[in-house]
Amino acid sequence: MNLQPRYQHSLKELFLRVYILVDDWLKEHETRSALPKQF
């Protein structure tokens, strides 16, 4: 009987996936959160 999870990912890969998801989300919503330009 195999008690290990089906997929084992390293902590580094988990952080990479979270970073990519957050980065993609920020790129989609960047116009809404743009700071006002100062002259």
Buried (B, 14 or more C-beta within 10 A) or exposed (E): EEEEEEEEEEEEEEEEEEEEEEEEEEEEEEEEEEEEEEE
